[in-house]
């Protein structure tokens, strides 16, 4: 039977629950276990597909076509396991499913409530389609204390009782802020966050502490005592040169020992040789290149997370650091001096997007790449605009356009994906 690890977050959001979950999954996988990683998001959107990239970052599309949270991409990159639509769910998706059943009469006229109907649906998601996996890691989105997260926390508390506490582990990731003015590291936010978890019936067995600075032993002991956690289960997570160093940092702190003790697994010694080689090539590459990244959401770089990581991975494979020159495609339309940046690059990537804003800037970058024989890669809209640019400037169809941007164009570009 699979063992379940639940990762919650406290104090503030965006601390790195996804990366911590992915890192832990990679360590267990390198030990030889079969792992599944899932994300439970508390927002009311049915999925991230229609969410603004400036607010939520990229939408990660799985092999089976599901539009999911960007953390699903971290899971895939760290484990190589293809995610599916059953690996990401939102409050909106859950409520949509429950309301649809209620309208069909599936509840036989009974009162539909958060407990048990919503919590039961969450528990069903957690265990759905788990076959021969040894571990299922479930990241709970949001922050402990948010009203949106309460049904998820109640569900995982119940789930732990249902399958047995020796088959579940709760990890709480929290912020331990460093106050530069007073040169102090503060533990109180973490203490309050853990108290909030314990108030609803969950006692975490491990803390992962995000901090700008390394945590002294005395402070770790203070956290362990105040949060009722073993000292060796307090793991620090300071900023790293690359996210791919996180598993190595966790392993150096013996993160697998308390997991082994809680879940009764015995000694865990993953083979990190290939992972070490990857990190070395990222941190100390033999060569460098510069790639112009032209997009319309560059102010929020999480919007292009998968493309950024793809450049890092391909660079690491070639023992080469990929330096990214960020260029806002909308600025290219009004600031011709930005074209000078394209003179200094080894390649140009034009990313995808929706709507006509910034499209003319993308066309300028594409034309420059073609005329100056600079290697070019167009992703989604970046390839569609490449076809438009060729039609306009090579085939001399000056009004060529996509009907997405100009429904009355006399020379519509039909972009087909085989």
MOLINWO-V12321 format. One record per helix or strand. SS is the DSSP state (helix for helix, strand for strand). FROM is the first residue (numbers start at 1). TO is the last residue. Records with the same first field share a line. If there is no record, write none. Layout:
SS = FROM-TO / FROM-TO
This chain:
strand = 3-10 / 35-41 / 60-61 / 67-68 / 88-90 / 135-140 / 168-175 / 178-179 / 184-185 / 206-211 / 234-238 / 287-295 / 320-328 / 347-350 / 375-378 / 401-401 / 412-412
helix = 17-30 / 48-50 / 53-56 / 71-79 / 85-87 / 91-104 / 114-127 / 147-163 / 165-167 / 188-199 / 217-227 / 231-233 / 243-252 / 255-263 / 273-283 / 301-317 / 329-334 / 336-344 / 359-371 / 381-393
